[in-house]
Amino acid sequence: MAKEAKPAGKKIDALMKPLTPQGPLAAVVGSEPLPRGQVVAKMWDYIRKHDLQKPTDKRVIVADDKLKAIFGKDECTMFEMNKYIAQYLK
């Protein structure tokens, strides 16, 4: 017996749900609603464009003024970044 296909478009995955960046996060990625994955991708674009990775350890992000407002500290690991981003997504 063949399984029935799930109806497309019924439920939006939590990672694909558009969220609106607020406050200092909006200053980096813009204020348009975006899925969480695109917000993270835009953050990485900003980090690479402004050369904000520690040369000796690329997992560490060295915050400039805009990122310091998001992270609340001078450095942040790439693993911690999502925790700080989440508080500015509504």
Beta strands, then each sheet from edge to edge (+ up, - down):
strand 1: 53-54
strand 2: 57-62
strand 3: 75-77
sheet 1: 1+ 2- 3+
end
